[in-house]
Amino acid sequence: MSSTSSLDSIGWDPHKQVVMAAVTIFGSVLWFSGNALLALIVVIIVLLPFPWILVRFPTLQRKFLFHSWYYKADKPLDNPLLWGVQDGISQPIGALGCWYVANTCKCVPTCSCLCDTVVVYCHGSSGSRGNQYRVDLVNYLASLGCAVYSFDYRGYADSPGESSQVNSIQDARQVLAFARAEHPDKRVVLYGHSMGTGVVCQTAYQLIQEDAAVDAVILEAPFLSIPDCVLKSPTLRFVNSLPIYKDFVWQFSDLFVTKDVIGDLKNVLILFAEDDEVIAPHHATELHTLCPASTLHLISEGGHNFLIQQGSVKKAIEEHLKRNDPPLQ
């Protein structure tokens, strides 16, 4: 497993941010003062008002949950080759920055590759479509014969606008509609990672209500809901008991509540690693239980971002994409 630092794992879990901040503050004050009690008091004074401030400032809330600000581009995103995307081109969709990897299959109609499949990839909460593990996934899907669209939500990278749940779902739908218009005779699959699994499930559910279901869904490192991620995390049991933190968390009670919609989806593959450092494994197992038409592929190692490096995960993705299930309706 790669030891490459992960932007998603740095940013997704609010508790991890609080713990890192507390340790940093405590260590700094202790170093300069030599007084552990003083260091503890400073940590409490600094951190306890934190959720109160976020509750009252929506802009800060969005930055806390949608880490579009955690992005550094050392190469232009309009040249996917510089990022390691093989055979990719820049394909803006409206105002959204997007890469497209075309299917180059020259096989006959009965070939065994996935030249009849288009994948729309929805990434996690921070960085951009240029994160290395995202590039690795796009290249793998393309190697199977799929056409792939990988885009950035509004507010991320080169996609202007404001990040929000509503906007990210609208963005996914916009890219999906474009893909369907360009490939009217192909199967369309939604693939989401981390926060992107919330985007994918809400998008797929909406399309079912409109009788326009996609053909398959793949969820990598999914979660039940944002409050379930935070309140049930063992990282800060004491802090979770404080009313001010509970009030803060439930401000987002309707944010990406995958557990309420996944039961209506079919042809779903759930990918999860037991050593995920961001989301607990019970999220994957509970979602699998809630969705009878799902397949759970649980592995021991892969972390939050590097499942695609595991051979069994690649095989599970290929097998799932080759299933001839009907659309999600």
Buried (B, 14 or more C-beta within 10 A) or exposed (E): EEEEEBBBBBBBBBBBBBBEBBEEBBEEBBEEEEEEEBBBEBBEEBBEEBBEEBBEEEEEBBBBBBBBEBBEEEEEBEEBEEBBBEBBBBBBBEEBBBBBBBBEBEEEEEEEBBBBBBBBBBBBBBBBBBBBBBBBBBBBBBBBBBBBBBBBBBBBBBBEBEBBBEBBBBBBBBBBEBBBEBBEEBBBBBBBBBBBBBBBBBBBBBBBEEEBBBBBBBBBBBBBBBBBBBBEBEEBEEBBEEEEBBEBBBBBEEBBBBBBBBBBBBBBBBBBBEEBEBBBEEBBBBBBEBBEBBBBBBBEEBBBBBBBBBEEBBEBBBEBBEEEEEBBE
